[in-house]
């Protein structure tokens, strides 16, 4: 079992297959999330500011899994569960397509073929998404455990997406955590900052 980039969200109908380019594969954010995990993996002294220089190179699939292993010892089980859920979702989609009362027989056959054609694609996207959200939860747990007041990263779409997801997941906690995203200029560069208001 592995993770790999597959592409944007697929839209399947009886008329064909298209892609929603606004819904990117979560795989592309794993490298940035991993770097943030590595940045907070330390013992902290109160009232001290820590800096971490991020790597510019993108890690491959195997390297990402190996680097995540210290934070997620059961990564294979997490991925196996995601694969099972992805397969179940595809099977449920096929069952709905076969039982459609809106489509005629030819359209049902075309829809079923299109779903089967994109089966592996959808399952892999589900694995990537599940792993991403699992690591986001570990990241949040570590932030709460270490009581990290804020984090700042270079402003790019990947770090912004990760911080935005973390902020959204903070609100969805059993005991919601207030946080805010802000932008600031530092040493001539634009940065995004995730500020935790309360734990």
ROSEVEX-965248 format. One line per field, with one value per residue: x, y, z of N, C-alpha, C, O in turn; residue in three letters. Coordinates in Angstrom, 3 decimals, decimal comma. Layout:
# residues N
n_X = (X_...)
n_Y = (Y_...)
n_Z = (Z_...)
ca_X = (X_...)
ca_Y = (Y_...)
ca_Z = (Z_...)
c_X = (X_...)
c_Y = (Y_...)
c_Z = (Z_...)
o_X = (X_...)
o_Y = (Y_...)
o_Z = (Z_...)
type = (Ala_...)
//
This chain:
# residues 199
n_X = (0,841_0,476_1,077_0,266_0,367_-2,624_-4,455_-6,911_-10,302_-12,549_-15,280_-17,986_-20,235_-23,026_-22,485_-19,820_-16,447_-15,059_-13,013_-12,739_-10,980_-10,643_-10,725_-8,215_-5,859_-5,152_-2,663_-0,661_-0,322_0,804_3,626_4,244_2,756_4,067_6,582_5,853_5,064_7,546_8,790_7,582_8,271_9,773_11,243_9,908_10,655_9,227_8,017_9,873_10,970_10,936_12,627_12,429_13,863_12,457_12,537_13,165_12,811_10,649_9,391_9,348_6,772_7,335_9,289_7,818_6,000_7,840_8,937_6,712_6,214_7,400_5,556_3,130_2,570_0,982_0,600_0,253_-2,060_-3,888_-3,861_-4,762_-7,350_-8,409_-8,251_-10,067_-12,425_-12,546_-12,905_-15,366_-16,948_-16,838_-18,111_-20,664_-21,404_-21,498_-23,639_-25,737_-25,767_-26,465_-29,017_-30,472_-33,344_-33,750_-32,060_-31,695_-31,176_-28,858_-27,540_-27,088_-25,312_-23,153_-22,505_-21,793_-19,552_-17,869_-17,515_-16,193_-13,911_-12,605_-12,092_-9,646_-8,398_-10,204_-10,123_-7,419_-7,298_-8,968_-7,451_-5,223_-6,495_-7,576_-5,232_-4,013_-5,867_-5,731_-3,072_-3,218_-4,840_-3,091_-1,136_-2,565_-3,098_-0,488_0,186_-1,622_-0,810_1,793_1,169_1,408_1,521_1,489_2,131_4,174_4,590_6,097_4,227_2,431_0,414_0,236_1,101_-0,746_-3,155_-2,807_-2,679_-5,219_-6,854_-6,108_-7,025_-9,806_-10,268_-9,618_-11,875_-13,756_-13,287_-13,990_-13,878_-13,915_-11,301_-10,272_-8,924_-6,927_-6,163_-3,570_-1,796_1,534_4,360_7,712_11,093_11,106_9,564_6,405_4,286_2,241_0,298_-0,693_-2,547_-3,174_-5,854_-7,108_-6,783)
n_Y = (-1,173_2,244_5,828_8,225_10,822_11,608_13,416_16,062_16,240_13,858_13,977_12,124_10,971_9,716_10,647_11,073_11,720_14,132_16,706_18,394_21,043_22,730_21,244_19,950_17,222_15,867_14,897_16,644_18,414_17,060_17,050_19,678_19,709_17,672_18,894_20,947_19,375_18,260_20,589_21,277_19,215_18,906_19,611_22,113_25,361_27,643_30,798_31,147_31,651_29,655_28,734_27,225_25,961_25,363_22,676_22,869_20,959_18,478_15,609_12,146_9,601_7,246_8,277_10,206_8,609_7,155_9,278_10,102_8,005_8,077_9,728_8,601_5,595_3,508_3,720_2,124_0,701_2,801_3,600_1,227_1,070_3,374_2,609_0,478_1,887_3,577_1,702_0,675_2,948_3,273_0,906_1,356_3,556_2,370_0,593_2,410_3,570_1,392_0,934_3,092_5,008_7,022_7,062_5,527_2,136_2,084_4,426_3,819_1,673_3,030_4,826_3,045_1,840_4,108_4,699_2,370_2,622_4,752_3,764_2,956_5,431_7,005_5,568_5,858_8,646_8,849_7,501_9,237_11,574_10,733_10,072_12,594_14,093_12,564_13,021_15,778_15,827_14,635_16,595_18,756_17,676_17,552_20,290_21,220_19,741_20,716_23,310_25,384_28,656_30,121_29,716_30,317_30,535_30,485_32,334_30,546_28,611_26,007_25,920_27,766_26,400_24,162_25,408_26,610_24,344_23,184_25,176_25,015_22,405_22,743_24,160_22,161_20,425_18,466_20,049_23,071_25,025_28,304_30,139_32,070_33,163_35,049_37,450_38,520_40,680_39,905_40,405_41,124_39,150_37,501_36,118_33,544_33,272_31,239_31,747_30,746_31,266_30,396_27,443)
n_Z = (0,000_-0,740_-0,961_-3,381_-5,828_-7,479_-8,657_-9,362_-7,964_-9,246_-11,474_-12,189_-14,595_-16,533_-18,978_-19,221_-18,010_-15,909_-14,367_-11,268_-10,855_-8,725_-6,450_-5,090_-4,937_-1,801_-1,348_-2,241_-0,185_1,899_2,192_3,082_5,464_6,846_7,207_8,961_11,124_11,820_12,593_15,025_16,647_19,335_22,561_24,655_25,951_28,116_26,944_24,899_21,570_18,731_15,730_12,520_9,677_6,629_4,260_0,783_-1,143_-2,540_-1,018_-1,921_-2,278_-0,699_1,027_2,402_3,846_5,428_6,903_8,315_9,995_12,703_13,993_13,557_14,319_13,480_10,714_8,435_9,097_9,223_6,533_5,345_6,386_5,204_2,525_2,480_3,151_0,923_-1,144_-0,339_-0,661_-3,459_-4,244_-3,147_-4,668_-7,191_-6,746_-6,339_-8,864_-10,503_-9,569_-10,395_-11,145_-12,798_-14,988_-18,259_-19,527_-21,167_-20,360_-17,676_-17,962_-19,144_-17,063_-14,985_-16,185_-16,351_-13,632_-12,800_-14,375_-13,140_-10,647_-9,174_-9,085_-7,547_-5,123_-4,397_-4,072_-1,856_0,076_0,232_1,157_3,635_5,022_5,105_6,701_9,025_9,824_10,192_12,466_14,319_14,336_15,431_17,977_18,965_18,949_20,879_23,110_23,494_23,840_21,928_20,952_18,565_15,042_12,237_8,748_5,448_3,082_0,968_-1,279_-0,287_2,466_3,432_2,923_4,605_7,175_7,166_7,109_9,556_11,292_10,791_11,698_14,385_15,272_15,076_17,103_20,080_22,361_21,305_19,821_19,699_17,035_14,733_11,416_10,015_8,033_7,489_6,958_6,871_7,067_4,361_3,174_2,615_5,040_6,488_9,386_12,020_14,703_17,953_20,006_22,364_24,406)
ca_X = (0,000_1,298_0,397_0,797_-0,469_-3,484_-5,026_-8,086_-11,512_-13,160_-16,735_-18,381_-21,650_-23,268_-22,018_-18,367_-15,632_-14,377_-12,284_-12,945_-9,618_-10,618_-10,588_-6,917_-5,506_-4,521_-1,269_0,263_-0,137_1,450_5,016_4,216_2,273_5,163_7,594_5,329_5,153_8,946_9,143_7,100_8,714_10,888_10,873_9,756_10,886_8,204_8,367_10,972_10,517_11,742_12,542_12,727_14,010_11,810_13,254_12,485_12,558_9,475_9,699_8,570_5,751_7,940_9,974_6,784_5,523_8,916_9,074_5,521_6,169_7,601_4,379_1,968_3,141_0,064_0,292_-0,259_-3,449_-4,652_-3,993_-5,601_-8,728_-8,807_-8,462_-11,331_-13,507_-12,596_-13,513_-16,787_-17,599_-16,982_-19,148_-21,958_-21,683_-21,911_-24,979_-26,682_-25,844_-27,219_-30,407_-31,043_-34,635_-33,749_-31,298_-32,096_-30,208_-27,596_-26,893_-26,610_-24,124_-22,073_-22,131_-21,079_-18,228_-17,072_-17,150_-15,164_-12,705_-11,949_-12,084_-8,353_-8,184_-11,005_-9,616_-6,151_-7,625_-9,512_-6,309_-4,464_-7,296_-7,650_-3,917_-3,830_-6,657_-5,175_-1,860_-3,677_-5,289_-1,883_-0,515_-3,371_-2,840_0,859_0,112_-2,324_0,039_2,927_0,605_2,046_0,660_1,341_3,090_4,262_5,232_6,077_2,905_2,197_-0,890_0,271_1,082_-2,024_-4,172_-2,598_-3,114_-6,666_-7,431_-5,877_-7,956_-11,150_-10,321_-9,655_-13,265_-14,568_-12,897_-14,995_-13,760_-13,374_-10,171_-10,331_-7,662_-7,119_-5,099_-3,198_-0,653_2,450_5,599_8,873_12,337_10,808_8,749_5,039_4,108_0,922_0,464_-1,812_-2,508_-4,125_-6,365_-7,269_-6,779)
ca_Y = (0,000_3,443_7,066_8,813_11,883_11,170_14,555_16,715_15,449_13,403_14,092_11,019_10,920_8,779_11,307_11,121_11,967_15,429_16,934_19,667_21,506_23,467_20,247_19,338_16,011_16,204_14,440_17,760_19,151_16,212_17,461_20,886_19,302_16,929_19,855_21,606_18,376_18,188_21,862_21,331_18,008_19,262_20,018_23,561_26,186_28,691_32,157_31,142_31,546_28,701_28,827_25,983_26,235_24,305_22,185_23,259_19,817_17,657_14,213_11,156_8,889_6,376_9,134_10,826_7,580_6,893_10,444_10,178_6,851_8,408_10,423_7,732_4,243_2,600_4,363_1,112_0,423_3,979_3,545_0,071_1,472_4,327_1,854_-0,241_2,876_4,012_0,620_0,632_4,100_2,973_-0,127_1,998_4,389_1,437_0,091_3,503_3,734_0,261_1,026_4,381_4,982_8,207_6,763_4,341_1,035_2,474_5,424_3,098_0,924_4,011_5,328_1,964_1,733_5,274_4,524_1,328_3,169_5,648_3,096_3,088_6,869_7,427_4,915_6,497_9,984_8,665_7,175_10,478_12,492_10,190_10,220_14,024_14,506_11,873_13,738_17,073_15,596_14,439_17,918_19,506_17,098_17,975_21,726_21,373_19,167_21,619_24,643_26,292_29,831_30,477_29,213_31,163_29,830_31,292_32,363_29,905_27,942_24,765_26,230_28,403_25,347_23,369_26,216_26,769_23,060_23,060_26,100_24,436_21,235_23,275_24,500_20,948_19,612_18,293_21,347_23,907_25,915_29,508_30,482_32,965_33,240_36,427_37,575_39,579_40,798_39,751_40,344_41,242_38,049_37,411_34,925_33,268_32,973_30,606_32,191_30,053_32,241_29,679_25,977)
ca_Z = (0,000_-0,854_-1,301_-4,603_-6,381_-8,579_-9,364_-8,769_-7,768_-10,491_-11,568_-13,064_-14,971_-17,637_-20,204_-19,276_-16,823_-15,901_-13,125_-10,576_-10,576_-7,458_-5,386_-5,342_-4,210_-0,512_-1,380_-2,466_1,066_2,906_2,401_3,917_6,779_7,465_7,652_10,159_12,205_12,232_13,233_16,409_17,343_20,219_23,916_24,656_27,126_28,094_26,503_23,940_20,183_17,981_14,271_11,801_8,249_5,854_3,081_-0,462_-2,028_-2,276_-0,744_-2,652_-1,510_0,316_2,005_3,244_4,778_6,391_7,781_9,165_10,892_14,126_14,523_13,352_14,300_12,792_9,428_7,506_9,481_8,799_5,079_5,017_6,689_4,163_1,292_2,650_3,054_-0,471_-1,913_0,048_-1,295_-4,890_-4,367_-2,882_-5,840_-8,244_-6,413_-6,627_-10,322_-11,062_-9,132_-10,795_-11,838_-13,660_-16,202_-19,019_-19,433_-21,812_-19,500_-16,491_-18,380_-19,323_-15,740_-14,288_-16,816_-15,956_-12,214_-12,755_-14,992_-12,182_-9,339_-8,490_-8,906_-6,398_-3,911_-4,032_-3,537_-0,507_0,942_0,424_1,975_4,991_5,643_5,363_7,864_10,190_10,234_10,722_13,844_15,135_14,428_16,402_19,302_19,380_19,259_22,155_24,154_23,708_24,061_20,973_20,832_17,154_14,063_11,059_7,633_4,220_2,453_-0,320_-1,237_0,489_3,897_3,738_2,966_5,821_8,320_7,061_7,514_10,998_11,948_10,671_12,580_15,753_15,571_15,092_18,250_21,122_23,042_20,225_20,079_18,870_16,379_13,597_10,423_9,685_7,133_7,902_6,193_7,739_6,292_2,939_2,680_3,123_5,854_7,042_10,806_12,710_16,103_18,817_20,972_23,637_24,326)
c_X = (0,888_0,421_1,047_-0,175_-1,316_-4,120_-6,255_-9,278_-12,145_-14,678_-17,193_-19,881_-21,806_-22,769_-20,509_-17,724_-14,995_-13,735_-12,585_-11,576_-9,510_-10,416_-9,315_-6,705_-4,750_-3,063_-0,299_0,526_0,617_2,881_5,088_3,767_3,355_6,240_7,132_5,361_6,580_9,365_8,702_7,516_9,968_10,339_10,861_10,076_9,898_8,788_9,586_10,389_11,480_11,567_12,973_12,790_13,432_12,669_12,458_12,124_11,325_9,920_8,824_7,620_6,328_8,606_8,970_6,284_6,578_9,075_7,875_5,481_6,442_6,379_3,132_2,473_2,272_-0,355_-0,258_-1,716_-4,358_-4,895_-4,876_-7,075_-9,250_-9,071_-9,792_-12,518_-13,665_-13,254_-15,006_-17,563_-17,838_-18,079_-20,542_-22,371_-22,148_-23,329_-26,038_-26,867_-26,690_-28,703_-31,093_-32,369_-34,752_-33,091_-31,866_-30,957_-28,852_-26,826_-26,348_-25,333_-22,930_-21,582_-21,334_-19,677_-17,324_-16,620_-16,046_-13,840_-11,913_-11,860_-10,775_-8,031_-8,917_-10,505_-8,321_-6,383_-8,158_-8,395_-5,525_-5,199_-7,357_-6,326_-3,671_-4,587_-6,210_-3,942_-2,219_-4,119_-4,099_-1,172_-1,246_-3,120_-1,484_0,881_-0,543_-1,463_1,183_2,483_1,305_1,081_0,456_2,418_3,033_5,021_5,208_4,699_2,973_0,922_-0,876_0,252_-0,236_-3,123_-4,039_-3,084_-4,631_-7,379_-7,280_-6,862_-9,380_-11,308_-10,294_-11,101_-14,143_-14,223_-14,058_-15,049_-13,122_-12,262_-10,304_-8,954_-7,969_-5,911_-4,839_-1,997_0,226_3,693_6,753_10,101_12,059_9,963_7,369_4,868_2,650_1,147_-0,827_-1,659_-3,578_-4,556_-6,574_-7,212_-7,888)
c_Y = (1,239_4,669_7,572_9,874_11,312_12,330_15,117_15,769_15,112_13,539_13,085_11,088_9,893_9,355_11,389_11,403_13,338_15,613_18,320_20,150_22,314_22,525_19,447_18,104_16,400_15,754_15,620_18,565_18,349_16,642_18,686_20,555_18,538_17,879_20,611_20,660_18,299_19,453_21,903_20,120_18,314_19,511_21,538_24,165_27,338_30,042_32,214_30,958_30,632_28,952_27,501_26,327_25,064_23,920_22,552_22,052_19,035_16,214_13,312_10,422_8,052_7,197_9,817_9,825_7,294_8,041_10,584_9,075_7,196_9,076_9,551_6,300_3,249_3,149_3,362_0,785_1,575_3,950_2,372_0,382_2,423_3,611_1,103_0,712_3,382_2,974_0,518_1,766_3,831_1,932_0,458_2,878_3,524_0,923_1,160_3,679_2,625_0,338_2,317_4,199_6,159_7,905_5,551_3,318_1,402_3,483_4,781_2,347_1,869_4,534_4,285_1,799_2,892_5,175_3,483_1,813_4,018_5,058_3,323_4,547_7,354_6,824_5,579_7,899_9,877_8,328_8,445_11,434_12,017_10,339_11,685_14,446_13,790_12,582_15,124_16,902_15,368_15,768_18,770_18,992_17,540_19,464_21,956_20,875_20,116_23,059_25,695_27,434_30,250_29,810_30,128_30,394_30,740_31,206_31,733_29,084_26,698_25,024_26,886_27,350_24,516_24,146_26,405_25,492_22,862_23,951_25,545_23,237_21,646_23,553_23,261_20,020_19,489_19,541_22,287_24,850_27,107_29,801_31,441_32,897_34,703_36,380_38,702_39,544_40,754_39,575_40,315_40,126_38,060_36,073_34,791_32,793_32,373_30,927_31,440_31,033_31,601_28,178_25,429)
c_Z = (0,000_-1,009_-2,574_-5,095_-7,510_-9,329_-8,693_-8,668_-9,114_-10,387_-12,618_-13,332_-16,088_-18,957_-20,296_-17,932_-16,975_-14,527_-12,579_-10,108_-9,285_-6,272_-5,624_-4,471_-2,941_-0,452_-1,478_-1,199_2,122_3,202_3,320_5,336_7,537_7,986_8,896_11,357_12,730_12,974_14,695_17,229_18,160_21,614_23,948_26,009_27,022_27,699_25,588_22,542_19,438_16,488_13,667_10,324_7,471_4,657_1,833_-1,328_-1,575_-2,048_-1,606_-1,716_-0,380_1,415_2,930_4,281_5,839_7,381_8,721_10,220_12,368_14,776_14,473_13,196_13,532_11,426_8,408_7,809_9,059_7,295_4,647_5,276_5,616_2,840_1,353_2,503_1,618_-1,359_-1,614_-0,608_-2,786_-5,095_-4,128_-4,061_-7,009_-7,997_-6,694_-8,131_-10,938_-10,712_-9,542_-11,527_-12,807_-15,008_-16,929_-18,971_-20,034_-20,950_-18,229_-16,824_-18,536_-17,974_-14,961_-14,867_-16,410_-14,497_-12,090_-13,332_-13,996_-10,773_-8,588_-8,181_-7,659_-5,093_-3,458_-3,476_-2,113_0,486_1,255_1,365_3,424_5,722_6,001_6,619_9,144_10,725_10,766_12,175_14,777_15,367_15,468_17,818_19,838_19,729_20,615_23,314_24,503_23,970_23,203_20,685_19,380_16,325_12,861_9,987_6,409_3,559_1,069_-0,185_-0,361_1,990_4,290_3,850_4,241_7,042_8,322_7,507_9,016_11,755_11,927_11,615_14,053_16,168_15,715_16,250_19,236_22,005_22,028_20,690_19,136_18,303_15,240_12,680_10,120_8,748_7,639_7,029_7,184_6,863_4,791_2,361_3,313_3,835_6,270_8,477_11,347_14,190_16,881_19,900_22,342_23,386_25,181)
o_X = (1,925_-0,797_2,239_-1,373_-0,806_-4,308_-6,611_-9,269_-12,260_-15,275_-16,831_-20,686_-20,831_-22,646_-19,973_-18,358_-14,458_-13,898_-12,675_-11,077_-8,405_-9,984_-9,334_-7,302_-3,802_-2,314_0,767_1,495_1,026_3,306_5,908_4,334_3,535_6,753_7,935_5,650_6,800_10,199_9,385_7,145_11,084_9,128_11,713_9,813_9,749_9,911_10,257_9,435_12,696_10,488_13,777_11,859_13,861_13,423_11,227_11,218_11,017_10,730_7,706_7,667_5,870_8,503_9,243_6,159_6,253_9,320_8,014_4,787_5,760_6,202_2,197_2,767_2,777_-1,520_-1,131_-2,519_-5,473_-5,999_-5,651_-7,943_-10,390_-10,003_-10,551_-13,494_-14,785_-14,063_-15,814_-18,694_-18,912_-18,887_-21,493_-23,549_-23,076_-24,128_-27,107_-27,978_-27,534_-29,548_-32,196_-32,497_-35,733_-33,511_-32,445_-29,889_-27,811_-25,604_-25,273_-24,375_-21,822_-20,377_-20,316_-18,715_-16,138_-15,486_-15,076_-12,773_-10,682_-11,583_-10,794_-7,458_-8,333_-10,471_-8,140_-5,731_-7,842_-8,400_-5,199_-4,594_-7,204_-6,297_-3,173_-4,017_-6,304_-3,782_-1,581_-3,807_-4,100_-0,669_-0,610_-2,951_-1,348_1,526_-0,083_-1,395_1,504_3,303_1,732_-0,041_-0,633_3,463_1,975_5,982_4,394_4,093_3,505_0,418_-1,893_-0,534_-0,783_-3,936_-5,039_-3,826_-5,256_-8,392_-8,218_-7,460_-10,081_-12,349_-10,889_-11,506_-15,164_-14,803_-14,985_-16,127_-11,898_-12,292_-10,432_-7,946_-9,120_-4,793_-5,769_-1,277_-0,263_4,033_6,766_10,138_12,698_9,667_7,189_5,250_1,924_2,062_-1,911_-0,745_-4,754_-3,719_-6,249_-7,547_-8,065)
o_Y = (1,271_4,576_7,365_9,827_10,621_12,234_14,707_14,662_15,961_13,252_13,187_11,242_9,282_8,631_11,740_11,335_13,671_14,776_19,292_19,706_22,559_22,960_18,402_17,970_17,183_16,200_15,597_19,322_18,907_16,601_18,722_21,064_18,740_17,688_20,883_21,084_18,274_19,398_22,507_20,013_18,020_19,608_22,180_23,578_27,940_30,382_33,244_30,204_30,814_29,338_26,764_26,923_23,921_24,731_22,543_22,134_18,951_15,675_13,673_10,608_8,134_6,861_9,989_10,158_7,200_7,810_11,131_9,204_6,646_8,987_9,741_5,850_2,262_3,053_3,703_0,611_1,347_4,239_2,496_0,006_2,300_3,963_1,097_0,398_3,591_3,310_0,301_1,577_4,127_2,057_0,100_2,938_3,891_0,829_0,855_3,908_2,886_-0,138_2,603_3,350_6,275_8,425_4,659_3,607_1,066_3,397_5,149_2,378_1,545_4,671_4,607_1,636_2,687_5,522_3,686_1,455_4,000_5,779_3,836_4,855_8,032_7,505_5,837_8,297_10,709_8,821_8,703_12,028_12,821_10,692_11,981_15,086_14,359_12,730_15,600_17,740_15,857_16,031_19,430_19,781_17,862_19,860_22,780_21,509_20,298_23,923_26,742_27,209_30,686_29,398_30,649_29,686_31,661_30,137_32,319_28,892_26,371_24,409_26,598_27,401_24,200_23,603_26,361_25,555_22,421_23,525_25,601_23,073_20,965_23,221_23,303_18,941_20,299_20,025_22,302_25,386_26,938_29,719_31,601_32,613_35,498_35,383_39,708_38,517_41,464_38,688_39,573_40,144_38,570_35,027_35,778_32,017_32,924_30,431_31,483_31,568_32,204_27,702_24,213)
o_Z = (0,662_-1,166_-2,804_-4,815_-8,391_-10,542_-7,588_-9,205_-9,997_-9,349_-13,790_-12,413_-16,527_-19,945_-21,347_-16,878_-18,031_-13,639_-13,329_-9,074_-8,802_-5,205_-6,274_-3,403_-3,005_0,418_-0,864_-1,141_3,140_4,357_4,238_6,302_8,738_9,088_9,788_12,476_13,941_13,878_15,523_18,398_17,732_21,815_23,334_27,058_25,959_28,074_25,521_22,352_19,505_16,038_14,239_9,784_7,631_4,119_1,840_-2,158_-0,386_-2,803_-1,971_-0,500_0,760_2,595_4,118_5,460_7,023_8,565_9,815_11,228_13,232_15,991_15,250_12,089_12,996_11,037_7,610_6,892_8,589_6,833_3,699_4,488_5,169_2,117_0,384_1,821_1,151_-2,224_-2,517_-1,057_-3,309_-6,014_-4,823_-4,412_-7,731_-8,928_-7,221_-8,609_-11,796_-11,469_-9,075_-12,409_-13,543_-16,042_-16,308_-18,432_-19,468_-20,830_-17,755_-16,052_-18,109_-17,764_-14,348_-14,116_-16,151_-14,166_-11,361_-12,834_-14,010_-9,815_-7,470_-7,136_-6,813_-4,068_-2,268_-2,510_-1,263_1,614_2,414_2,257_4,344_6,901_7,087_7,502_10,232_11,936_11,705_13,021_15,907_16,459_16,290_18,748_21,019_20,700_21,404_24,367_25,677_24,282_23,689_20,230_19,007_16,829_12,509_10,286_6,336_3,491_0,126_0,921_0,250_2,712_5,355_4,773_4,885_7,860_9,382_8,204_9,680_12,743_12,937_12,250_14,889_17,282_16,400_16,370_19,228_22,349_21,900_21,798_17,924_19,006_14,835_13,109_9,986_8,689_8,152_6,440_8,190_6,010_4,046_1,166_4,418_3,312_6,390_8,751_11,158_14,848_16,521_20,627_23,366_22,302_25,258)
type = (Unk_Unk_Unk_Unk_Unk_Unk_Unk_Unk_Unk_Unk_Unk_Unk_Unk_Unk_Unk_Unk_Unk_Unk_Unk_Unk_Unk_Unk_Unk_Unk_Unk_Unk_Unk_Unk_Unk_Unk_Unk_Unk_Unk_Unk_Unk_Unk_Unk_Unk_Unk_Unk_Unk_Unk_Unk_Unk_Unk_Unk_Unk_Unk_Unk_Unk_Unk_Unk_Unk_Unk_Unk_Unk_Unk_Unk_Unk_Unk_Unk_Unk_Unk_Unk_Unk_Unk_Unk_Unk_Unk_Unk_Unk_Unk_Unk_Unk_Unk_Unk_Unk_Unk_Unk_Unk_Unk_Unk_Unk_Unk_Unk_Unk_Unk_Unk_Unk_Unk_Unk_Unk_Unk_Unk_Unk_Unk_Unk_Unk_Unk_Unk_Unk_Unk_Unk_Unk_Unk_Unk_Unk_Unk_Unk_Unk_Unk_Unk_Unk_Unk_Unk_Unk_Unk_Unk_Unk_Unk_Unk_Unk_Unk_Unk_Unk_Unk_Unk_Unk_Unk_Unk_Unk_Unk_Unk_Unk_Unk_Unk_Unk_Unk_Unk_Unk_Unk_Unk_Unk_Unk_Unk_Unk_Unk_Unk_Unk_Unk_Unk_Unk_Unk_Unk_Unk_Unk_Unk_Unk_Unk_Unk_Unk_Unk_Unk_Unk_Unk_Unk_Unk_Unk_Unk_Unk_Unk_Unk_Unk_Unk_Unk_Unk_Unk_Unk_Unk_Unk_Unk_Unk_Unk_Unk_Unk_Unk_Unk_Unk_Unk_Unk_Unk_Unk_Unk_Unk_Unk_Unk_Unk_Unk_Unk)
//
